[in-house]
Amino acid sequence: MDRHPSSHIIELRAFLFLDFLIF
């Protein structure tokens, strides 16, 4: 189990942000 779930949240937010910019 990861002890830094926030890192995954940051990755998801960055991915969605990039997708929004591309769209």
C-alpha positions as CSV (number, residue, x, y, z in Angstrom):
1,M,0.0,0.0,0.0
2,D,1.3,3.5,-0.9
3,R,1.9,5.8,2.0
4,H,1.6,8.9,-0.2
5,P,-1.9,8.8,-1.8
6,S,-1.6,12.5,-2.4
7,S,1.0,11.8,-5.1
8,H,-1.6,9.8,-7.0
9,I,-4.1,12.7,-6.6
10,I,-1.6,15.1,-8.0
11,E,-0.9,12.8,-11.0
12,L,-4.6,12.5,-11.7
13,R,-5.1,16.3,-11.4
14,A,-2.2,17.0,-13.7
15,F,-3.5,14.4,-16.2
16,L,-7.0,15.9,-16.2
17,F,-5.5,19.4,-16.4
18,L,-3.4,18.5,-19.5
19,D,-6.4,16.8,-21.0
20,F,-8.4,19.9,-20.5
21,L,-5.8,22.1,-22.1
22,I,-5.6,19.7,-25.1
23,F,-9.4,19.7,-25.5
